[in-house]
């Protein structure tokens, strides 16, 4: 079901099925020791995937300045495209930053990083950089979907822009 002309609205039941399928797909090719969920978008999928795989989970908070981008979502689509094309010229956005270190010892572990959707990859890059500095042995990325040409190692939904139940505008975009 379309939330607006650019986003597919996804129910909690669909998310549960997708996460079970994602866990099954990951398990076929990769056996992580730990799931790292990127809050807030990756919290629910991370918890569901970790539970389905019976793997411990830790959450990381990565902050990013997206309030201006959210403002564009209220504009008509042609204006949204124009503003997003010139966004970096008009506004200085900050690179996403990890809010605090993971308190658990993760060195030498095989890690599955989970997020809801891969847009530019900036958030994933911050998590991967941190995990590499923490000397994890292997890192794989799993998302429900992706938007850019860059693809995660594992995903279950077709490439596209989705509105998930934890999205701030989920209720507003409902039918």
CORDA-V538375 format. One record per residue. N is the residue number from 0. RES is the residue in one letter. SS is DSSP state (alpha for helix, beta for strand, coil for the rest). PHI is phi as a letter, one per 30 degrees, with the letter a starting at -180 (none if undefined). D_LAST is the distance of its C-alpha to the last C-alpha in Angstrom with 2 decimals. Layout:
# CORDA-V538375
n: (N;N)
res: (RES;RES)
ss: (SS;SS)
phi: (PHI;PHI)
d_last: (D_LAST;D_LAST)
This chain:
# CORDA-V538375
n: (0;1;2;3;4;5;6;7;8;9;10;11;12;13;14;15;16;17;18;19;20;21;22;23;24;25;26;27;28;29;30;31;32;33;34;35;36;37;38;39;40;41;42;43;44;45;46;47;48;49;50;51;52;53;54;55;56;57;58;59;60;61;62;63;64;65;66;67;68;69;70;71;72;73;74;75;76;77;78;79;80;81;82;83;84;85;86;87;88;89;90;91;92;93;94;95;96;97;98;99;100;101;102;103;104;105;106;107;108;109;110;111;112;113;114;115;116;117;118;119;120;121;122;123;124;125;126;127;128;129;130;131;132;133;134;135;136;137;138;139;140;141;142;143;144;145;146;147;148;149;150;151;152;153;154;155;156;157;158;159;160;161;162;163;164;165;166;167;168;169;170;171;172;173;174)
res: (X;X;X;X;X;X;X;X;X;X;X;X;X;X;X;X;X;X;X;X;X;X;X;X;X;X;X;X;X;X;X;X;X;X;X;X;X;X;X;X;X;X;X;X;X;X;X;X;X;X;X;X;X;X;X;X;X;X;X;X;X;X;X;X;X;X;X;X;X;X;X;X;X;X;X;X;X;X;X;X;X;X;X;X;X;X;X;X;X;X;X;X;X;X;X;X;X;X;X;X;X;X;X;X;X;X;X;X;X;X;X;X;X;X;X;X;X;X;X;X;X;X;X;X;X;X;X;X;X;X;X;X;X;X;X;X;X;X;X;X;X;X;X;X;X;X;X;X;X;X;X;X;X;X;X;X;X;X;X;X;X;X;X;X;X;X;X;X;X;X;X;X;X;X;X)
ss: (coil;beta;coil;coil;coil;coil;coil;beta;beta;coil;coil;alpha;alpha;alpha;alpha;alpha;alpha;alpha;alpha;alpha;alpha;alpha;alpha;alpha;alpha;alpha;alpha;alpha;alpha;coil;coil;coil;coil;beta;beta;beta;beta;beta;beta;coil;alpha;alpha;alpha;alpha;alpha;alpha;alpha;alpha;alpha;alpha;alpha;alpha;alpha;coil;coil;beta;beta;beta;beta;beta;beta;beta;beta;coil;coil;coil;alpha;alpha;alpha;alpha;alpha;alpha;coil;coil;coil;coil;alpha;alpha;alpha;alpha;alpha;alpha;alpha;alpha;alpha;alpha;alpha;alpha;alpha;alpha;coil;coil;coil;coil;coil;coil;beta;beta;coil;coil;coil;coil;coil;coil;coil;coil;coil;coil;coil;beta;beta;beta;beta;beta;beta;beta;beta;beta;coil;coil;coil;alpha;alpha;alpha;alpha;alpha;alpha;alpha;alpha;alpha;alpha;alpha;alpha;coil;coil;coil;coil;beta;beta;beta;beta;beta;beta;beta;beta;beta;coil;coil;coil;coil;coil;coil;coil;beta;beta;coil;coil;coil;coil;coil;coil;beta;beta;coil;coil;coil;coil;coil;coil;coil;coil;coil;coil;coil;coil)
phi: (none;d;d;a;d;c;b;c;d;b;d;d;d;d;d;e;d;d;d;d;d;d;d;d;d;d;e;d;b;a;c;d;c;a;c;c;c;d;d;c;d;c;d;d;d;d;d;d;d;d;d;d;c;h;b;d;b;b;c;b;c;c;c;b;d;b;d;d;d;d;d;d;d;d;d;e;e;e;d;e;d;d;d;d;d;c;e;d;d;d;b;d;c;d;d;e;b;d;d;a;d;d;d;d;d;c;d;i;c;c;c;c;d;b;b;d;b;c;c;c;j;d;d;e;e;d;d;d;e;d;d;d;d;d;i;d;d;b;b;b;c;b;b;d;a;b;c;d;d;d;c;d;d;b;a;b;c;e;e;l;c;c;c;c;e;d;d;e;c;e;d;d;d;d;c)
d_last: (8.90;8.99;7.54;9.93;13.17;14.90;12.95;11.83;9.45;11.79;11.81;14.93;16.40;16.32;17.94;20.62;21.52;21.64;23.89;26.16;26.51;27.18;29.84;31.41;31.64;33.15;35.58;36.96;38.19;38.35;39.38;38.43;40.20;37.43;33.73;32.98;29.33;28.34;26.55;23.75;21.83;24.40;24.82;22.56;23.48;27.07;27.36;26.02;28.23;31.22;30.94;30.70;33.72;35.56;36.19;36.41;33.87;34.23;31.68;32.40;30.87;30.91;30.18;29.15;28.68;25.17;24.32;25.26;23.23;20.10;21.04;20.87;17.17;16.72;19.15;18.82;19.33;23.08;23.89;22.12;24.38;27.44;26.96;26.40;29.55;31.63;30.13;33.16;35.55;33.95;33.31;35.20;32.85;34.34;34.55;32.58;34.92;35.30;35.24;37.77;39.77;39.14;41.61;42.23;44.89;43.12;46.06;46.89;43.62;41.29;37.85;34.36;32.13;28.42;25.50;21.87;22.30;25.42;25.07;28.54;30.20;31.55;30.25;31.50;34.79;35.35;34.86;37.10;39.76;39.90;40.17;42.90;44.84;44.54;46.29;43.81;45.18;42.12;38.59;35.73;32.16;29.12;25.51;22.37;22.27;24.01;23.57;27.20;30.23;31.32;30.39;30.51;32.95;30.22;26.53;24.33;21.32;22.09;22.69;19.62;17.40;14.85;12.53;13.79;13.14;16.11;15.02;15.28;12.14;9.92;8.45;8.53;6.70;3.75;0.00)
